[in-house]
Amino acid sequence: ALAYPLPPKMLKDISRSFAAYTRKVVSRHFSSPDLSKTYSMHPFLSSQELRIGWVSYCFKKHPTGQLISGVFSNLISLKGSIQGCFAMSPNDGSNYRLRIQQNCHKFHDLHQLGTEAVARAVNDWRPDVLINLEGWTSMGRVNEVFAAKPAAVQVMYMGFPGTMGADFLPFLLTDSVISPPELARTHYTEKFILLPNSYYVNSYRSELGQRP
């Protein structure tokens, strides 16, 4: 439904209903549906390095994986942050998967774990910031992980640029073109984190084959 040209209020209401359903699933089936109580064990920015976690089904040959792979190759050389990737899909043997694994400080292959176990594994890593690369492009486990609130700061990015309508994803990493700031209060439930140019990253060092 979110792919159709519906009125913005209807789209927002649909997202809110998806979020409510996701919270209901977590509250019914997780033994610990709210992991936010553990945050005191890891005070925000308690170390000098910012721990950033990324959760996705798409660390593979997938449009998101192809686009995001270049981000990690640039971030790994920067001081001051540690990147942790949490893969919820099996290794497809692609160069994109390999590249992300090699350029992420800590790569967690969690595809064989149940959803609550994934949320606990993310929480145990103690990320300062946790980024959702799926959104409502996936109605399943990634969003359920975020509904359990395994991190103190949870951000939506890349996969779904519309509003999530979810209190467990209060921030949206975006730009002023795809998410005009003047529409923030009426069309979105999130607070915007605006990038200076485009939110749409790409792997600018594309691997090109030989000319025919």
N, C-alpha and C positions, 0 to 999 in steps of 0.2 A: 504493500500500500504506500510505503514511503517513496517509492519510485514514480508515483503518479503525480500530475500537476494539481494537487489538492490545495485548498486554502491553507495558509500558514498555521492558523489556529488549529485546524483539523490535524495537520501533521504533528504539531506539538502535542495534541491530545493523544494521538496514536502512540507517539513515543512514550508518553507518560503511562499509558496502559501497558505497553511492553515492559517498562521499568517496574511497574507494580506487580506484574506477573512474575518477573524474574526474582524480585524480593520474596514473593510468596513461595516460590520453588525452594529458595535457599532456606527460608525459615522453617519449611516443612521437612526438608531432607538433610540439612546439615546439623551435626551435633553441636557445632559452635557457629551459629549463623552471623555472629558479629565479632570479628577479630580486632576491632578497634581498641578493645580493652588492653591489648598487649603493647600499645604504642609506648607506654611509660618505660618499657624495658629497653627502648632504643630512642632516646630523646632526639628530636629532629635536629639534623646537622650536628650530631654529637662528635663526629670526627671531622677532619679537615677535607675529606673527600665526599662529594655528593654521590650517593648510591641511587642510580636510576634504573628502574626495572621496566622491561618492555614485554608485554604479553600478546601472543598472536598465534593463530593457526597458519599464518602465511610466511613463515620462515622457510620458504621453498620456492619452486618455480611457480610463482603467482605474481600478478601485477604489484601487489603491495610488497612482496619480497624483493622483486626486481627494483622497485623504487627506493626502498628503505635500506638496501644493502650498502649503498654508498655512504649513508650516514655513519655507520659504525666504523668504517675504514677511516673516516675523518676524526671521529671522536676518540678513538683509541689512543691517538698520539697526544691528546690534550691532557694536561695535568688538572687535577681538581675534581675529577669525577670517575666513577666506576660504573660501567654499563653491564647490566645483567639481563640476558634474554631468556624468556620462558616459553619454550616451544610446545604447543599443544597438538602438533601434527607430527607424524613420523618422518624420518629422514628420507627424502625422495631421491637422494644421490645427485642433486643438481649442483651446478657451480654456485648458484645463489645461496643455497643452504650452507655450502662449504665456506663461502666468503663471509657470511654472517657469523658462523661458528669461529672462524679464525680471527675476526676483528671485534668480537665481543669479549670483554674481560672474563665473564663467566656465562657459559651457555648451559642451560638446563633443559634436557629433553624429558618432558613430563607427559608425553602423549599416552603412556600406559597407565597413568594414575587416574583415579576418580577425581571429580571436580573439587570436592572438599579437600582432598589431599593436595591438589595443585594449589589451592588457596593457602593452605598451611605451609607448603614449601616456599611460596612467595613471601609469606609473612616471616618465616624463619630466616630468610635472606636479609630481612630488615631494610627494605628500600626506603629512601627518603621521599622519592617520587615514583609513582607507578603509572605507566602509559598504556592505554588500551588502543591497539591498532585495528580493532574490528568494528566496534559499535554495532548498530543494528543491521550491518551487512551479514552478521551471524547472530541468530537468535538463541544460540546455545551457551556452551560452557564458559567462554571467555567472559561474558557479561555476568554470569553467575559468580565467577571468581571475584569480580570487582564488587558485586553486591555484598559479599562477605567482608568487605573493607579491610583487606590485608595490609594496606599502606595508609599512612596519615594523609598524604596528598595524592589524589588520583585524577588523571588527566585523560581526556579523549583527544585522539590525534589521527589523522591520515585516512583511516578506512571509511569513516562516516562523518562528513563535514556538517551535518545538520544537528539539531538539538537531540540529546539523548533523553531528556525529560526525567533524568534520574538523579536523586540526591547523592548516590554513591559515585557519581562522576560530575563534580561541581565545576570543573574547569575544561575549557575547550581551547586547544592550541590551533590557531587559525590565522587568517589575514583579513584585512578590511574589505577585500573584494568578495570573497566567498561568504563572509559573515559581516555585513555592514554594521558598524557599531551602533548606528541609530535604531537598528532593529533588535538590539540585544534584549531589551526589557520585554518586548512583545512576542518575539519569535523563539526565544531561547530560555532555558532554565540555567545555563552555565554562565560563569564569568569568563570573558575572553582573555586569552593571552595572545596578543597580536604579534605576528612575525612581521618584519619590516617590508618584505617584498611579497613572496608567495609562500603559502603553507605547503605547497606541493613540491616535495623534494624529488630529486632524481639522482640516478647514478651517472654523474657526468663523465666518468671514465668508463664508458661502455666498452665491453669486450666485442670487438668486431672481428669477423672471420676474414680470411684472405679473399682478395678479389677473385672473381671467377675468371 
